[in-house]
Amino acid sequence: MKDQSAQVAPETVYLKDYTPFGWIIESVHLTFRLAPEATRVLSRIRFAPNPDAPAQDFFLHGEALSLISASIDGTPVDPQVTPQGLTVAVPDSAFTWEAEVEIAPAKNTALEGLYMSNGMYCTQCEAEGFRKITFYPDRPDVMSIFTVRIEGEEKVKLSNGNPGKTGEGFAEWHDPWPKPAYLFALVAGDLVSHPDAFTTKSGRDVDLNIWVRPGDEDKCAFGMEALKKSMTWDEDVYGREYDLDVFNIVAVDDFNMGAMENKGLNIFNSSCVLASPETSTDANFERIEAIIAHEYFHNWTGNRITCRDWFQLCLKEGLTVYRDSQFTSDMRSAPVKRIEDVIDLRGRQFPEDQGPLSHPVRPESFQEINNFYTATVYDKGAEVIGMLKRLVGDEAYSKAVDLYFDRHDGQACTIEDWLKVFEDATGRDLAQFKRWYTQSGTPRVAVSERFEGDTYTLTFRQHSPDTPNQKDKQPQVIPIAVGLLNPNGDEVLPTTVLELNDSEQSFNFKGFAAKPVPSILRGFSAPVVLERDTTPREKAFLLAHDTDSFNRWEANRDLARDCLLAMILDGAGPDTAWLDGLEAVLRDDSLDPAYRALMMAGPSAAELAQVLYARGHTPDPEAIHQAGETLAQFKSERWVDLLPRLAEESRVTGAYTPDAEQSGKRALASAVLSLQTRLDGGKAAAEQFAAADNMTLQLAALGQMVKSGTGEAALEDFYAQWKHDRLVMDKWFGLQVAALPPEEAVERAERLTRHPDFTITNPNRFRATLGALAGSHAAFHRKDGAGYRLLAEMLIRLDDLNPQTTARMCAAFQTWKRYDSAHRAFARAELERIKAKPKLSRDTDEMVSRILNG
């Protein structure tokens, strides 16, 4: 028995070094003999030489495997085994490789490969987890047909594809569609099914199942309906049908990601599929709907057509995020969805783009691919798809995507393949557009205007600042959606898309009797920072009159930001003129309540810190927090007569449903409650907490009680009520840290890490508690460094158990250089403490090094 547990030094992988694997895999047969401490995996793989690959040694990936035996065409062989895999001499012609390995799922706390979650076997193989199951060329461009046999005492045994033979102690599965190893999945355990069925447009009957632990059956109905809506939508909008006899989803408690699109067997973090009105908020329901759609849409954009290598990750993720965003826009409110997407982009991706972790949508190199499952790959990748659609138009987009499916079905592709179908379908040259994939950073677009005679001119100048390892950026193609309004508020130029492709470019509009007011970057038509000197009066005009929902919201956001910056930098008071304009919007009951709720929310503290830093100021987290508190108190007192009216308008009657209409009302009600609490000391929140018949209202009330300092007894009551429900307990852990003032949040987080229900090996519980701390700007960046110290201490503890989650949470430190010397000294000390940890994982080492040195 040969053990390969030793760690190796990180090795950088480069896109330019891509070489096809030297063999084609004709078929894969796997047998799993399940045992918690000693699972045996038997593989029989048929290899044939790849005529399109250069000569190379025969190498199979394999990590933490104990090799029991190996043979080629029935003859035993003795491979050279290293911590990364094995090498062995092979015939020049086709051959059959057979191997038996032993692994220990019960000891696999990293949650990659085959592991156990509360007694259930499950897998996670993206990106490189299959190599922890058996020896294999674990790369996405190696695709094959899999047949799997699972042996064990478990009640339910699932794998990819369609079910085959079953009998006492075994089940077989066959997937007829070639797939890479990262899409392999296996689940076995004591599970029960929530079943349903779907008939495709062509008449294929598909059995649907959501598999859960006993006791969770009542939380599957919403997820099943979301799945069926997704299947219908993909047929109607993209013409894509499902292609197997069954579609299975499994809810798993311990999972590093949200969900995984394994062919025919999607594995979901329990938090992303289980839902009920009593235990889930409106935000949970919407997230579940979107994630189920996302993973289902991967069946075509990720599974049937996959990535040639991991540098092309955005090919499947950016496109699928864009598709799930379209889906949510169609299911709910398109304007609200667009605003929420941009808030998320600016909150997560812009800091990444502008800091030490900056990288292109398609990176050029990596040490650990798990570190590149980032907001840039996913969210900016989706924005790039949206820009492409905006540039070519809806009809051409559909034609090009159809060509993509027809041309590349069953292939592992590149960004070049994706852009080529658009060039062929539209006749456009997309060489310059490709820079969105290869250049890192957020472009900045400066705008100036001129009005002479009857001609109005807009001049745009684009510039992309230097980022780590990239300087001297070239101009990109930037679609800028523009509308023009007359001084009386009438729209005189409907939304028109301008193509900015030079460093400086002017656009003329003729026939105006008076200078128009521009509405620029409508719908946030490109992920850029718009730089334009505008007066508060013009922003107030757009807030009152802009016909574009996004830019109307943006005008309000700008006014709120300007108000807060003046309070922080100059000690100014709140801007009453802006608040008058916002009040007029809030009183307009023809507007979607969800939209008005977004209007009530100002920029986040992190966003304000980002803007201050960009303008040459050193952000002070305490001052930012205090300005936000002062403004919120001022709003409460100014709108003392408005709040009851909004509360009444947002009241929901009838049974709870998580649809857009009711959810929007509850969102507005929660925004109102946050201001009412400042006036009544938490009285209304306490009444709502006592009367709430759904988690949205109960949790919103609890949060306001905690903020007001009246929530400790309610926290105990909530715990007593819900301590049996692990997902609700995640909310309980996170809410306390997020709602408490900065001077208390760190100590509460530390105390919660010692709570009997805190489990460091469960990613959901860890993220709920420590993620809430990292997301509380003033608490995490507390001037005594306590926030940094606690997170670093917990990450050091977690690294040995789960490197992937550890590395991702290191990103909380990415903005550390923005702050003053005292903050920087504390942050650097903690980053260096993590870096100095003995046997630091490759995942975490790469992240900390980039953050320190970027």
C-alpha positions in Angstrom: 0.0 0.0 0.0 1.4 3.3 -1.1 0.4 6.5 0.8 0.6 9.9 -0.8 -0.3 12.3 1.9 2.7 14.7 1.7 2.2 18.3 0.8 4.1 19.8 -2.2 5.2 23.3 -3.0 2.8 25.4 -5.1 3.4 25.3 -8.8 2.1 28.0 -11.1 0.1 26.8 -14.1 0.0 29.0 -17.3 -2.6 29.3 -20.0 0.1 29.5 -22.6 1.4 26.1 -21.7 -1.8 24.2 -22.5 -1.2 20.8 -24.2 -3.9 18.2 -25.0 -3.9 15.0 -23.1 -2.1 12.3 -25.0 -4.9 9.8 -24.8 -8.6 9.6 -25.5 -10.8 7.8 -22.9 -13.3 5.6 -24.6 -15.1 4.4 -21.5 -15.0 4.5 -17.7 -16.3 1.8 -15.3 -16.1 2.6 -11.6 -17.1 0.4 -8.7 -17.4 1.9 -5.2 -17.4 -0.4 -2.1 -18.5 2.0 0.5 -17.0 2.1 4.0 -16.5 5.3 6.1 -12.9 4.6 6.9 -11.9 2.5 4.0 -13.9 2.9 0.8 -12.5 0.8 -2.1 -12.7 2.3 -5.6 -12.1 0.0 -8.6 -11.6 1.7 -11.9 -11.5 0.2 -15.4 -10.7 2.7 -18.1 -10.2 2.2 -21.8 -7.5 4.5 -23.2 -6.6 5.1 -26.9 -3.8 7.3 -28.2 -4.9 10.9 -29.1 -3.6 11.6 -32.6 -3.9 15.4 -32.0 -1.6 15.4 -28.9 2.2 15.6 -28.8 4.2 12.7 -27.4 4.1 12.7 -23.5 4.5 10.4 -20.5 1.3 8.7 -19.3 0.4 10.5 -16.1 -2.8 10.2 -14.0 -3.7 12.6 -11.3 -4.2 11.2 -7.8 -4.0 12.8 -4.3 -4.3 11.2 -0.9 -5.0 7.7 -2.4 -3.7 4.4 -1.2 -3.0 2.3 -4.3 -3.9 -1.4 -3.8 -3.3 -2.7 -7.2 -2.9 -1.6 -10.9 -2.8 -3.4 -14.2 -2.7 -2.8 -17.9 -4.7 -5.2 -20.1 -4.8 -7.6 -17.1 -1.1 -7.6 -16.4 0.0 -6.1 -13.0 2.1 -3.0 -13.2 4.1 -1.0 -10.6 3.6 2.7 -11.3 5.8 5.5 -10.1 3.6 7.2 -7.5 4.1 10.8 -6.3 1.9 13.1 -4.1 0.4 14.4 -7.4 -0.3 11.2 -9.2 1.3 8.3 -11.0 3.3 7.6 -14.1 3.6 4.3 -15.9 4.8 2.9 -19.2 1.8 2.1 -21.5 1.4 0.4 -25.0 1.5 2.5 -28.2 -2.1 1.2 -29.0 -5.3 1.2 -27.1 -5.3 -0.5 -23.7 -7.4 -1.0 -20.6 -6.2 0.4 -17.3 -7.4 -1.1 -14.0 -6.7 0.1 -10.5 -8.0 -0.3 -7.0 -7.5 2.4 -4.4 -8.6 3.0 -0.9 -9.8 6.3 0.5 -11.3 7.4 3.9 -14.4 9.6 3.3 -15.1 10.0 7.0 -11.7 11.8 7.5 -12.2 14.1 4.5 -13.0 17.4 6.1 -11.8 19.4 3.1 -15.1 18.4 1.4 -13.4 17.6 -1.9 -13.6 14.2 -3.6 -15.7 11.6 -1.7 -16.6 12.7 1.9 -19.3 12.2 4.5 -21.8 14.7 5.7 -23.9 13.6 8.7 -23.6 9.9 7.8 -24.2 10.5 4.1 -21.6 9.8 1.3 -21.3 12.6 -1.2 -18.9 14.1 -3.7 -17.6 17.4 -4.9 -15.2 17.1 -7.8 -15.1 20.6 -9.3 -12.5 21.8 -9.8 -9.9 19.0 -9.1 -11.6 16.8 -6.6 -11.9 13.6 -8.7 -8.2 13.0 -8.3 -9.0 12.3 -4.6 -11.3 9.5 -5.6 -9.1 7.5 -8.0 -6.2 7.9 -10.4 -7.4 9.7 -13.5 -6.5 12.5 -16.0 -8.4 15.1 -13.9 -8.8 17.9 -16.4 -12.0 19.3 -18.1 -10.9 18.5 -21.7 -10.8 14.8 -21.1 -14.4 13.6 -21.5 -15.8 10.1 -21.5 -18.9 8.0 -20.9 -19.2 6.7 -17.3 -20.8 3.6 -15.9 -20.9 3.3 -12.1 -21.7 0.6 -9.6 -22.2 1.5 -5.9 -22.0 -1.3 -3.3 -23.1 -0.7 0.3 -25.8 -0.9 2.9 -27.1 2.6 2.3 -30.8 2.9 1.4 -30.3 5.3 -1.6 -27.4 5.1 -4.0 -27.2 7.8 -6.7 -24.8 8.7 -9.5 -24.9 10.5 -12.9 -27.1 9.7 -15.8 -29.9 7.1 -15.9 -30.4 4.3 -13.4 -29.4 0.8 -14.4 -29.6 -2.5 -12.5 -30.3 -2.6 -8.8 -30.2 -5.4 -6.2 -29.5 -6.3 -2.7 -26.7 -3.9 -1.6 -25.9 -2.4 -5.0 -27.1 0.1 -7.7 -25.7 0.8 -11.1 -25.9 4.1 -13.1 -25.0 4.9 -16.7 -24.4 8.3 -18.2 -24.7 8.3 -22.0 -23.3 11.8 -22.4 -19.5 12.2 -22.3 -18.4 14.4 -19.4 -15.2 15.4 -17.7 -14.4 14.0 -14.3 -15.3 17.3 -12.5 -18.9 16.5 -13.3 -18.8 13.1 -11.6 -21.2 12.7 -8.6 -22.1 10.0 -6.1 -24.5 10.2 -3.2 -25.4 7.4 -0.8 -27.3 7.4 2.4 -30.6 7.3 4.3 -32.5 9.7 2.1 -36.1 10.3 1.1 -37.4 11.7 -2.1 -39.8 14.5 -3.0 -40.8 13.3 -6.5 -42.4 15.0 -9.5 -42.2 14.8 -13.3 -41.7 17.0 -16.3 -42.5 16.4 -20.0 -40.2 18.2 -22.4 -41.6 19.9 -25.5 -40.5 17.0 -27.6 -42.4 14.6 -25.4 -39.6 13.1 -23.2 -40.9 12.2 -19.8 -38.4 13.1 -17.0 -38.6 11.9 -13.4 -37.7 14.6 -11.0 -36.5 14.1 -7.4 -35.2 16.2 -4.6 -33.5 13.9 -2.1 -33.3 15.0 1.5 -32.7 13.7 5.0 -35.8 12.4 6.8 -37.6 15.3 8.3 -36.9 17.7 5.5 -39.6 16.5 3.1 -41.8 19.5 3.8 -39.1 21.9 2.6 -38.8 20.7 -1.0 -42.0 22.0 -2.8 -40.7 25.4 -3.7 -37.4 24.0 -5.0 -39.3 21.5 -7.2 -41.5 24.3 -8.7 -38.4 26.4 -9.3 -36.8 23.4 -11.2 -39.8 23.0 -13.4 -40.0 26.7 -14.1 -36.3 26.6 -15.1 -36.8 23.7 -17.5 -39.7 25.4 -19.1 -37.9 28.7 -19.4 -34.8 27.1 -21.0 -37.0 25.5 -23.6 -38.9 28.7 -24.3 -36.0 31.2 -24.3 -33.0 29.2 -25.4 -34.6 26.2 -27.1 -32.8 23.8 -24.8 -34.4 20.6 -23.6 -33.3 18.2 -20.9 -31.7 15.0 -22.2 -31.8 12.3 -19.5 -34.6 10.2 -18.1 -34.1 11.5 -14.5 -33.0 14.7 -12.9 -32.0 14.3 -9.2 -31.1 17.0 -6.7 -29.6 16.1 -3.3 -29.5 18.5 -0.3 -26.2 18.2 1.6 -25.5 20.0 4.9 -21.7 20.2 4.5 -20.8 21.8 1.2 -18.2 24.3 0.2 -20.2 25.9 -2.5 -23.8 26.8 -3.1 -24.5 23.9 -5.5 -22.9 21.8 -8.2 -24.2 21.0 -11.7 -23.1 17.4 -12.0 -24.8 15.8 -15.0 -28.3 14.5 -13.9 -27.3 14.6 -10.2 -27.1 18.2 -8.8 -25.7 18.4 -5.3 -26.9 21.4 -3.3 -25.9 23.0 -0.1 -29.0 22.5 2.0 -29.4 26.2 2.4 -29.8 26.6 -1.4 -32.7 24.1 -1.8 -34.6 23.6 1.4 -37.3 26.2 2.1 -40.5 26.9 4.0 -42.2 30.1 5.0 -41.6 29.3 8.7 -37.8 28.8 8.3 -36.8 30.8 5.1 -36.8 34.4 4.3 -38.0 36.0 1.0 -34.3 36.4 0.1 -33.8 32.7 0.8 -36.6 31.8 -1.6 -35.3 34.1 -4.3 -31.8 32.7 -3.9 -33.0 29.2 -4.1 -35.0 29.9 -7.2 -31.9 31.5 -8.9 -29.5 28.8 -7.8 -31.7 25.9 -8.9 -32.1 27.7 -12.3 -28.3 28.3 -12.5 -27.4 24.6 -11.9 -30.1 23.4 -14.3 -29.0 25.8 -17.0 -25.5 24.4 -16.7 -26.8 21.2 -18.4 -26.1 22.9 -21.7 -23.7 25.8 -20.7 -21.2 23.8 -18.8 -22.1 20.1 -19.2 -23.0 19.5 -22.8 -20.4 22.2 -23.7 -17.7 22.4 -21.1 -14.3 24.2 -20.7 -11.1 23.1 -22.4 -9.1 24.1 -19.3 -9.8 25.9 -16.1 -8.6 29.2 -17.5 -11.9 29.1 -19.5 -14.0 28.9 -16.3 -15.9 32.1 -17.2 -17.1 30.3 -20.4 -19.5 28.2 -18.4 -19.9 30.4 -15.3 -20.3 33.8 -16.7 -22.7 32.6 -19.4 -24.8 30.6 -16.9 -24.9 33.5 -14.4 -26.1 35.7 -17.2 -28.8 33.1 -18.0 -30.0 32.8 -14.4 -30.1 36.6 -14.1 -32.4 36.6 -17.2 -34.5 34.0 -15.6 -34.9 35.8 -12.4 -35.7 39.0 -14.3 -38.5 37.2 -16.1 -39.8 35.5 -12.9 -39.7 38.7 -10.8 -38.9 42.4 -11.3 -36.4 43.1 -14.1 -35.5 46.6 -12.8 -35.1 45.4 -9.2 -33.0 42.4 -10.3 -30.7 44.7 -12.3 -30.2 47.0 -9.4 -29.5 44.1 -7.0 -26.9 42.6 -9.5 -25.1 46.0 -9.7 -25.1 46.4 -5.9 -23.5 43.0 -5.7 -21.1 43.6 -8.5 -19.9 46.9 -6.9 -19.8 45.4 -3.5 -17.8 42.2 -4.4 -16.3 42.5 -7.8 -15.2 46.1 -8.0 -13.0 45.8 -4.9 -11.6 42.6 -6.3 -10.9 44.3 -9.7 -9.3 47.3 -7.9 -7.1 45.5 -5.4 -4.4 42.9 -4.9 -6.7 40.0 -6.1 -7.4 41.6 -9.4 -7.3 39.2 -12.4 -8.8 39.1 -15.9 -12.1 37.3 -16.5 -9.9 34.7 -18.1 -6.8 34.5 -15.9 -3.4 33.9 -17.4 -2.0 31.8 -14.6 -2.9 30.3 -11.2 -1.5 28.1 -8.5 -4.7 26.9 -7.0 -7.8 26.9 -9.3 -10.2 26.9 -6.4 -9.0 30.5 -5.7 -10.4 31.7 -9.1 -14.0 30.9 -8.4 -14.4 34.6 -8.0 -16.8 37.5 -8.5 -14.7 38.5 -11.5 -15.1 35.1 -13.2 -18.8 34.8 -12.3 -20.3 38.3 -12.1 -18.0 40.3 -14.4 -18.1 37.3 -16.7 -21.9 37.7 -16.8 -21.6 41.4 -17.4 -19.4 40.7 -20.5 -22.1 38.4 -21.9 -24.7 41.2 -21.3 -22.5 43.7 -23.1 -22.1 41.3 -26.0 -25.9 40.9 -26.3 -26.4 44.6 -26.1 -23.9 45.2 -28.9 -25.2 42.7 -31.3 -28.9 42.8 -30.4 -31.4 40.2 -29.2 -32.0 38.5 -32.5 -28.3 38.2 -33.4 -27.5 37.0 -29.9 -30.0 34.2 -30.2 -28.7 33.2 -33.6 -25.1 33.1 -32.3 -26.0 31.1 -29.2 -27.9 28.6 -31.3 -24.8 28.3 -33.5 -22.7 27.7 -30.4 -24.8 24.8 -29.3 -24.9 23.3 -32.7 -21.2 23.6 -33.4 -19.8 22.7 -30.0 -22.2 20.2 -28.4 -20.1 17.5 -26.7 -16.9 19.6 -26.8 -14.5 21.3 -24.4 -14.2 24.9 -25.6 -12.4 28.2 -25.2 -13.4 31.8 -25.1 -12.1 32.0 -28.7 -14.7 29.4 -29.7 -17.5 31.4 -28.0 -16.5 34.7 -29.7 -16.0 33.0 -33.1 -19.7 31.9 -33.3 -20.7 35.6 -32.7 -18.3 36.7 -35.4 -19.6 34.1 -37.8 -23.3 34.8 -37.0 -23.0 38.6 -37.1 -20.0 39.5 -39.3 -18.5 41.6 -36.5 -14.8 41.6 -35.6 -14.6 40.9 -31.9 -10.9 41.1 -31.5 -11.1 44.3 -29.5 -14.1 43.1 -27.5 -12.0 40.1 -26.4 -10.0 42.5 -24.2 -12.8 42.2 -21.7 -11.6 38.7 -21.1 -7.9 39.4 -21.1 -7.5 42.8 -19.3 -8.0 43.1 -15.6 -9.4 46.0 -13.7 -12.4 48.3 -13.9 -12.3 50.8 -16.8 -13.1 54.4 -15.8 -15.1 56.5 -18.3 -14.9 60.3 -18.0 -17.7 62.3 -19.6 -17.8 65.9 -20.7 -20.6 67.7 -22.7 -21.0 70.7 -25.0 -24.1 72.4 -26.4 -23.8 74.7 -29.4 -26.6 75.8 -31.7 -28.9 72.9 -31.8 -26.2 70.3 -31.3 -25.5 68.5 -28.1 -22.1 66.6 -27.9 -21.0 64.0 -25.4 -17.3 63.2 -25.2 -16.1 60.0 -23.5 -12.6 59.2 -22.4 -11.8 55.7 -21.2 -8.9 54.7 -19.0 -8.1 51.4 -17.2 -5.7 51.8 -14.2 -2.8 49.5 -13.7 -3.5 46.3 -11.8 -1.2 43.6 -10.5 0.9 42.2 -13.4 -0.9 44.3 -16.0 0.0 47.9 -17.1 -0.7 50.0 -20.1 -4.2 48.8 -20.9 -5.6 49.1 -24.3 -9.0 50.7 -25.1 -12.0 48.4 -24.7 -15.3 48.2 -26.5 -17.8 49.8 -24.0 -21.5 50.0 -24.8 -22.9 53.1 -23.3 -26.7 53.3 -23.2 -27.8 56.9 -23.3 -31.1 58.8 -23.1 -31.8 62.5 -23.3 -34.5 64.4 -21.5 -35.8 67.9 -22.1 -35.6 70.5 -19.2 -39.3 69.9 -18.6 -38.6 66.2 -18.0 -39.9 64.7 -21.3 -37.6 62.1 -22.9 -36.5 63.4 -26.3 -34.0 60.6 -27.1 -35.0 57.1 -26.0 -32.3 54.7 -24.9 -29.6 54.5 -27.6 -26.5 52.4 -27.3 -23.2 54.2 -28.2 -20.1 52.1 -28.8 -17.0 53.6 -27.2 -14.0 51.9 -28.7 -11.3 54.6 -28.7 -9.5 56.3 -25.8 -11.5 59.4 -26.6 -14.7 59.6 -28.7 -17.4 62.2 -29.2 -21.1 61.7 -30.2 -23.3 64.4 -31.6 -27.0 64.8 -31.2 -28.8 67.4 -33.3 -32.1 69.3 -33.4 -32.4 70.6 -29.8 -33.9 73.9 -28.9 -32.5 73.7 -25.4 -29.7 71.8 -23.8 -30.9 68.4 -22.8 -30.2 66.5 -19.6 -28.3 63.3 -20.3 -29.1 59.9 -18.7 -25.8 58.0 -19.2 -25.0 54.3 -18.7 -28.7 53.3 -18.5 -29.3 49.9 -17.1 -25.6 49.9 -16.1 -24.8 48.9 -19.7 -21.1 48.3 -18.9 -19.2 47.4 -15.7 -17.3 50.7 -15.5 -16.8 53.6 -13.2 -18.5 56.7 -14.7 -16.7 59.9 -13.9 -18.8 63.0 -14.6 -19.2 66.3 -12.7 -22.9 66.8 -12.1 -24.7 69.2 -9.8 -27.0 68.1 -7.1 -29.8 69.8 -9.1 -29.2 67.6 -12.1 -29.2 64.5 -10.0 -32.4 65.6 -8.3 -33.9 66.1 -11.8 -33.0 62.6 -12.8 -34.4 61.2 -9.6 -37.7 62.9 -10.4 -37.9 62.4 -14.1 -35.6 59.7 -15.5 -37.5 57.0 -17.4 -34.7 54.4 -16.8 -35.4 52.7 -13.5 -31.7 51.9 -12.9 -30.5 55.5 -13.5 -33.3 56.9 -11.4 -32.1 54.7 -8.6 -28.5 55.6 -9.5 -29.3 59.3 -9.1 -30.7 58.7 -5.7 -27.7 56.6 -4.8 -25.3 59.4 -5.9 -27.2 62.0 -3.8 -27.1 59.7 -0.8 -23.4 59.1 -1.3 -22.6 62.8 -1.7 -24.6 63.5 1.4 -22.7 61.0 3.5 -19.3 62.0 2.1 -20.0 65.6 3.0 -21.0 64.5 6.5 -17.8 62.4 6.8 -15.3 64.9 5.4 -16.8 68.3 6.2 -19.1 67.7 9.2 -22.1 68.8 7.1 -25.6 67.9 8.0 -27.9 65.7 6.0 -29.0 67.1 2.6 -32.7 68.1 3.1 -33.3 68.9 -0.6 -32.3 65.3 -1.6 -34.5 63.9 1.2 -37.4 65.9 -0.1 -36.9 64.4 -3.6 -36.6 60.9 -2.2 -39.7 61.4 -0.1 -41.7 62.2 -3.3 -40.5 58.9 -4.8 -41.4 57.0 -1.6 -44.9 58.5 -1.7 -45.5 57.3 -5.2 -47.5 54.1 -4.6 -47.5 53.3 -8.3 -43.8 52.2 -7.9 -42.9 48.7 -7.0 -42.5 48.4 -3.2 -39.3 46.4 -3.8 -38.0 49.3 -5.9 -38.9 51.8 -3.2 -37.2 49.7 -0.6 -34.0 49.8 -2.7 -34.4 53.6 -2.8 -34.5 53.8 0.9 -31.2 51.9 1.2 -28.1 54.0 1.0 -24.6 53.0 -0.1 -22.8 50.5 2.1 -20.0 51.4 4.4 -17.6 49.4 2.2 -18.7 51.3 -0.9 -18.1 54.6 0.9 -14.7 53.5 1.9 -13.9 52.6 -1.7 -15.1 56.0 -3.0 -13.1 57.8 -0.3 -10.0 55.9 -1.2 -10.4 56.5 -4.9 -10.7 60.2 -4.3 -7.5 60.4 -2.3 -8.8 60.1 1.2 -8.0 57.6 3.9 -11.3 55.9 5.0 -12.1 56.1 8.7 -14.5 53.1 9.4 -15.7 54.7 12.6 -16.5 58.0 10.9 -18.3 56.2 8.0 -20.4 54.2 10.5 -21.3 57.2 12.5 -22.4 59.2 9.4 -24.7 56.3 8.4 -26.2 56.2 11.9 -26.7 60.0 12.0 -28.4 60.0 8.6 -30.7 57.1 9.5 -31.7 58.9 12.7 -32.4 62.1 10.7 -34.5 60.2 8.2 -36.5 58.6 11.0 -37.4 62.0 12.5 -38.0 63.7 9.2 -40.3 61.0 8.0 -42.2 60.5 11.2 -45.5 61.1 9.4 -44.5 59.1 6.2 -43.4 55.9 7.9 -46.9 54.8 9.2 -48.3 55.3 5.7 -45.6 53.2 4.1 -46.0 50.6 6.8 -49.7 50.4 6.0 -49.1 50.2 2.2 -46.6 47.4 2.7 -48.9 45.3 4.8 -49.6 41.8 3.4 -52.9 40.2 3.8 -53.7 36.5 3.2 -51.5 33.5 3.2 -47.7 33.8 2.8 -46.3 33.4 -0.7 -42.7 34.1 -1.7 -43.7 35.8 -5.0 -42.4 39.1 -6.2 -45.5 41.1 -5.1 -45.5 40.0 -1.5 -41.8 39.9 -1.2 -41.6 43.5 -2.4 -44.1 44.6 0.2 -42.2 42.9 3.0 -38.9 44.4 1.8 -40.5 47.9 2.1 -41.9 47.0 5.5 -38.5 45.9 6.7 -36.9 49.2 5.5 -39.7 51.1 7.3 -39.2 49.1 10.5 -35.5 49.9 10.6 -36.4 53.6 10.8 -39.4 53.2 13.1 -37.2 51.3 15.6 -35.0 54.4 16.0 -38.1 56.3 17.1 -39.9 53.8 19.4 -36.9 51.9 20.8 -37.9 48.6 19.3 -41.6 48.5 20.3 -42.9 47.9 16.8 -40.2 45.3 16.2 -41.1 43.5 19.4 -44.8 43.4 18.3 -43.9 42.1 14.9 -41.6 39.5 16.4 -44.4 38.2 18.6 -47.0 38.1 15.8 -44.8 36.9 12.9 -46.0 33.8 11.1 -43.1 33.7 8.7 -39.3 33.9 8.9 -39.0 37.1 6.9 -41.0 39.1 9.4 -39.6 37.3 12.4 -36.0 37.7 11.5 -36.4 41.4 10.4 -38.0 42.1 13.8 -35.3 40.3 15.7 -32.6 42.1 13.8 -34.1 45.5 14.7 -34.5 44.5 18.4 -30.8 43.5 18.6 -29.8 46.8 17.0 -31.9 48.7 19.5 -30.4 46.9 22.4 -33.6 45.2 23.4 -33.1 41.8 21.7 -31.3 39.6 24.1 -34.4 37.9 25.5 -35.8 37.5 22.0 -32.5 35.9 20.9 -33.0 33.3 23.6 -36.6 32.8 22.6 -35.6 32.4 18.9 -32.9 29.9 19.8 -35.3 27.8 21.9 -37.8 27.9 19.1 -35.4 26.9 16.3 -32.4 25.1 17.8 -33.5 21.9 16.0 -33.2 23.5 12.6 -29.6 23.9 11.4 -30.4 26.4 8.6 -32.3 28.7 10.9 -29.5 28.5 13.4 -27.1 29.8 10.7 -29.3 32.8 10.6 -29.3 33.1 14.4 -25.5 33.1 14.5 -25.0 35.6 11.6 -27.7 38.0 12.7 -26.2 38.7 16.1 -22.8 39.7 14.7 -24.3 41.7 11.8 -26.8 43.6 13.9 -24.7 44.5 16.9 -22.8 47.8 17.0 -19.1 47.6 16.1 -17.9 47.8 19.7 -19.8 44.6 20.5 -19.8 42.6 17.3 -16.2 41.2 17.6 -16.7 39.9 21.1 -20.1 38.4 20.2 -18.5 36.7 17.2 -15.8 35.3 19.4 -18.3 34.1 22.0 -20.4 32.4 19.3 -17.3 30.5 18.1 -17.3 28.8 21.5 -21.1 28.1 21.4 -21.9 24.4 21.6 -23.7 24.7 18.2 -20.8 26.3 16.4 -19.1 23.7 14.2 -15.9 24.8 12.5 -16.1 22.0 9.9 -19.5 23.1 8.6 -18.9 25.8 6.0 -22.4 27.3 6.5 -22.0 27.8 10.2 -18.5 29.2 9.8 -19.5 31.6 7.0 -22.6 32.7 8.9 -20.6 33.7 11.9 -17.2 34.9 10.6 -18.7 36.1 7.3 -21.0 38.3 9.2 -18.0 39.8 11.0 -16.1 40.4 7.8 -19.2 42.0 6.3 -19.6 44.4 9.2 -17.3 47.1 8.0 -16.7 49.1 11.2 -16.5 45.9 13.3 -14.0 44.1 11.1 -11.9 47.2 10.6 -12.1 48.2 14.3 -9.2 50.4 15.2 -7.9 48.1 17.9 -7.4 45.3 15.3 -9.7 42.9 17.1 -11.7 42.0 14.0 -8.6 41.2 12.1 -7.2 39.1 15.0 -10.3 37.0 15.4 -10.8 36.2 11.7 -7.1 35.3 11.3 -7.2 33.0 14.4 -10.2 31.2 13.0 -8.8 30.9 9.5 -5.6 29.4 10.9 -7.7 26.8 12.8 -9.8 26.1 9.7 -7.0 25.7 7.2 -6.0 22.2 8.2 -9.6 21.1 7.9 -11.0 23.0 4.9 -8.4 24.9 2.8 -11.0 25.9 0.2 -13.3 27.8 2.6 -10.3 29.3 4.4 -8.8 30.7 1.2 -12.0 32.2 0.1 -12.6 34.0 3.4 -9.1 35.4 3.3 -10.5 37.8 0.7 -11.9 39.8 3.6 -8.4 41.3 4.0 -8.1 42.4 0.4 -8.7 46.1 1.0 -6.3 46.4 4.0 -4.0 48.9 2.3 -6.7 51.5 2.0 -6.7 52.3 5.7 -4.4 54.3 8.0 -1.0 53.1 9.2 -2.5 51.6 12.5 -5.0 49.6 10.6 -2.4 48.5 8.1 0.0 47.4 10.8 -2.7 45.3 12.5 -3.9 43.7 9.2 -0.3 43.0 8.0 0.5 41.3 11.3 -2.5 39.0 11.0 -1.8 38.2 7.3 1.8 37.4 8.2 0.6 35.2 11.1 -1.6 33.2 8.7 1.3 33.0 6.2 3.6 31.7 8.9 1.3 28.8 9.8 3.2 25.5 9.5 1.9 23.4 6.6 -0.3 26.2 5.3 -2.5 24.9 2.5 -1.7 25.7 -1.1 -5.1 27.4 -1.4 -4.5 29.8 1.5 -0.9 30.4 0.8 -1.6 31.7 -2.7 -4.4 34.0 -1.4 -2.5 35.5 1.4 0.6 36.0 -0.7 -1.4 37.9 -3.3 -3.1 40.0 -0.7 0.2 40.9 1.0 2.2 41.5 -2.2 -0.4 42.9 -4.6 
